[in-house]
Amino acid sequence: SQFLACALLDPSQMASDVRPRSPISVPFCTLFVAALLKWACEGRGGAHWDFVCGRAGSHRQPDARHMATPRARICASTQMQSAKLGGSRPNAQVPPPTQDAVFRWVASSFPGRWGHVLDAGTGPDSLTWLAACPVDSITAVTADEGMRATMFQEVSKYLDKSADSVVVGNWRDAEFMPNRTFDVVLADYVLGSVEHFAPHFQTGLLRRLHALVRPGGWLLFTGKEPENLNATHFMPTLILQAEALRTAAMLFGHQQPYREVPCWWVEEELTHLGFHVESAKVFPRRVTSEKIVRNLNWAAEEIEKIPGCKGLVGELKAELRTQQQMLRARAESLPPTKGYFFGEDYALLVRRPP
């Protein structure tokens, strides 16, 4: 069991980026690289350069169960943006303005009223953001009754109870929401969780989303690019090992793990269905040590779900617990930082022809 666990995870591998450098070349190289970074980052909105200079803003940290949903935020005032977006919702409190870079880009790229909106895979962050947008109604769907209870606890004050609803359902069920259409459908990091809740249903989900968008309506799609599994530096390696531990525990617990889908595949499938991709944007993903710790806590929960506790199974679970504790100690020992850029998220604005 120890050999099997170590074959899945090898946290002892730690890459070093230390190389001998000429003391004469350091100042020149430093200035040259800094100037190059500033030029490149200013051409992409300045957020990357702010991070290099230590001025980047805080970032939303989603639930570890939505590892598919970690994104970089940008540091700027959002009060004006919120005022532009806000609709008339007299029966609900006004949500705080979002600082999420993806949400802000989607909102700025999609002016006007949104009408009746479906949040196809809801969470506290997406639902809070939608409540600040110019919508007539929100229908939010989750596959988990526990998440529905969480939504009411965290977000209900921002919802208009006369127009909004949070329902539990699975898009694999053909009897769920038959013949319903919406002006706007938000699919916020939904595809990455499909393998866990409805295995092998990625294409089927996109077909359901197509049917839910009225002719002339819009699909707002966000996702996470699969990570580079060949990364060798310390932080990317730690991030990958934390995810590998969680995935291994899920598989030993007879569960399908989460699986991310690249943007190119989504665009091809949506185009095949008849959608028109009107706009797309890629965002750097920032991961903090706190996020890694939350992911490892989730892994600990999954380890305890592995059935059995005797013999080889007991030894396996003990070894996985040891690996989890070792990785968590490494993550908690990291110096305070605003995060590490590793991987990318993407957003698509897609229209169904009239």
C-alpha positions, 0 to 999 in steps of 0.5 A: 500500500505504501508503494501504491500511494507513493506511486500516485504521489511523490511529494519528495520531489522538490525542484530548485531554480538556483543557478550560478549567476555572474555578479556583473550581469545581475543588475543589467539582467534584472533591469532588462527583465523588469522592463520587459515584464512591464512592457508585456504586462501593460499590454495585457491590462497591467494586472500582471505587472501589479503582481510583479511589483506586489500591488495586485489586489486580493483574490476570491478563494472559492470552495475547495470543492470547486478547484475548477473555479480558482481565478485571479482578481484585479485590483481596482474600484468596482463601485462604478461598475456595480452602478452600471450593472445594477438592476431594479431589485427592490425586494433584495439587498444590493450585493457587494461589488465583485472584484473577480476579473472574469465576472468583470470582463463578462459584465463589461462585454455584455451591456444592457439588460439580461432578462431571465437568467439561468445559473446552470451550476450555481455557487455563492460567488456566481449567484451573488454576482448575478444578483448585482447584474441587470436581470429580471429573474435568476434560476439557480441550479445545483446538484447538491442539496447541501449546496442549496442550503448553503446558498440560502444561508449565504446569498438569500439576502441578495435574492428577490424571492418573488422572482429568483429561485434555487433548485436541485437537479441533475442535467442528466435527467431529461425530465429536469426543466423540460422546455424551459428557455432563458435569455442568458445562461451562465455556465460558471466552471460547470464542465469540470465537475461533470465527471464527478456528478454525471460521468461522461456527460460533457457533450450531453451537458453542452446539448442541454445548455444549447436547448436552454438558451432561447434563440437569439439568447446568450451563453456565458461560459467559464472554465479552467484549462487543464494544468501542465502536469510536467511543471517542475518548480516547487509551487506548481509541483505542490499544487499538482501533488495536492490535487493528485492526492484528492483525486487518488482518494476519490478513486479509492473511494469509488468516486469519479474525480473532477476533470477539466476540459480545455477551451479549444474543445469547448469552442469546437463543440459549441460551434458544432451545436450552432452557437457563435462564439462572439468573444473569448478571453484567457485569464492567469490563475493565481493560487495561494497557500491558503487555497492549497491547504483547503484543497488538502483539507478536502483530500483528507475528507475524501481519504476518510470516505475510502471504504474499509479500515483493515489490512491493506486498505487500512495501511493505504489510508494511513499512508495517504494520511501521512502524505496529506499531513506532509503536503499540508505542512509544506503549504503552511510553511510557505511565506505570506504571498499574494499567490502564485500564477499557475495555469489559466482560466477562460471565458466565452461569450456565445450567442445562439442565432435567432 
